[in-house]
Amino acid sequence: MHLLERKVTFILGGARSGKSSFAEGLVEASGWEAIYLATGRAWDDEMSERIGHHKARRGSRWCTVEEPIDLAGKLESLAGEDKAILVDCLTLWLTNLMMAERNIDAEVARLTNTLSHLSGAVILVSNEVGLGIVPENRMAREFRDHAGRLHQAVAAAAATVYFVAAGLPLKMKG
């Protein structure tokens, strides 16, 4: 029996905490169609290399779809029974929204509304950035604040929430 339900699962953790591997493992164990919805953009060679590494690690079983801005719309078009969509990650999506000068509150509301009526499983991964010191510049503080509000909204919409640290998942909800 697998741990993944046909509902929304939210996985938070720090950088290199093991959250993406944990999320991928949930999808793999489900046996459902595996869709990786990537929000990251290859802004430089290092990011291109990271993206290539992630794709190679997942292998051919996964269908990779890239969507940096319209996350809610893409989820609506991809969702379905016996499908597991892994969104990695919300903080990169938030960065893209900020860079595009989008209305963050409206986009978060649209996402959480969309999550409430999707069929199949949706797993959202995000970096917890609010555990450290207060950033020294305005944009970083705004990012941290937006991320905190985004995480609260998604956690409220999710049936299950995990926090991952040192590769160990802690179930916080569900």
N, C-alpha and C positions, 0 to 999 in steps of 0.2 A: 504494500500500500504506500502511496506517495503522499507527501505533505501538502501538495498544491491543490487548491480548490478552484472552482470556476467562479472566482471572485477577484477582488483587488487585493494584492499583497504589496506592502511597502517595505523596502529594505534600506535602512540608513547605516552609515558608518563613515569612518575617516578614510583618508587616502590610503590605499594599499591595505585595507582592513580585511579583505576577503569577501566583501559584499557582493561583487559581481560574480565571483566563482560560486558563492552560495546560491545566488539567484539562478545561475545557469544550471546548477545541480538540481534545483527544484523543477525546472522545466524539463531537463533530461529525464528525471525520474517519473514524470507524469506520462510520458509516452505520446503526448499530444503533438500536433504540428508546432514546431519551434520557430518563432519569429523574433528576430532581434531588431528592435527599433532604435537605431542609433541617432542621438541628437548632436553628437560632436562634429566639429568641422576641422579639417586638416589645415590649420592656419600656417603651419611650418613643417619642416622635415621631421622633427621629433614627433609631432602629433601624427603625421602620416605613418611613421614607423609604429607607433602605439596602436593605431587603427589596424594596420596589417597584422600585428602580433595577435590582437584580439580575434580577428577573423580566422586566422590560422588555428588558434586554440580551439575555437568552437567547431570547426570542421564543416563538412558539407551537409550535415543534417539540418543546419540552421539556414533559414532565409533571412538575409540582412536587408533591411530597408532603412534609408537615411531620411530624416526629417528634422531640420534644425529649428523650425519656427512653429508650424501648424501641427502641434502634437495631438490636440483633440481631434482635428479633422482626419489625421492619418490613423489614429486609433479606431475611429468610427468606420473607416473604410477597410481595416484589416481584421477587426474582431469577428469571432464566430465560435460556435461550439467546437470543442475538441481542438482549440487553438490556444497556445500560450504565447502571449506577447510580452517580451522583456524590454522595458524602456530603460536605456542606460545612456545618459543619466539626466536627472532633473536639474542638477546645478549647471550642466553645460547648456541645457535648454534655457535656463534662466539667464545665463550669460548672453546667449544669442538674442533673447528678447530685449535685454538691456542695450546691447550694441545696436539693435534695430530700432531703438526708442519706442518700443511697443508699450501698451498699457498693461503693466504687470498684473494688477488686480483683476482686470477683465480677462486676461489669458488664464490666470489661475482659476477663476470662477468657471470659465468655459471648460477647462480641464476637469475640475471636480464634478461639474454637472454631467459631462460626458462619461466619466467613470461610473456614475450611478446607474447607467442603463446599458452597459456593454455586456455582451454574452461572452462566454469563455473566460480564460484567466488572463489577468494583466498584472505583471510584476513591475513595479517602479523602483529604480535604484537611485539613490542620491547621496551626496557627500554632506555629512553633518559638519558645518563650518562654524557653528555657534559656541563651541566649547573652549575656544582659545581666548586670547587677549583681544581687546577692542582694536580694530584696524586703525592705522594712523591717517588714512586718507578717506575722503568723503565717498568716493565710488565704492571702495571696499566695504565701508560701513553700510552703504545702501544695499550692496549685494548681500551681505550677511543678514540684514534685516529682512529683505525680500525672501531670502532662502528660509529663514525661520518661519515667516508667515506661510510660505508655500508648504513647508513640511507639516505645519499644524493642520492646514487644510486637507492635504493628501492623507495624513494619518487619520483624520476624522472620517474621510470617505472610504478608507480601506477597511476590509474585514480583518486583516492580519497585518501586524507590524513587527518587524525584527530590527534590532540594533546589532551590528556586527563589529567586533573588536578582536584583533589578533586571530582572525579566522574562526572565531567562536560566535555563533548566533545566539542572541538573547531574545526570546519572544516577549514582546511588550504588550501585544493586543491580540485577541482572538483565541 
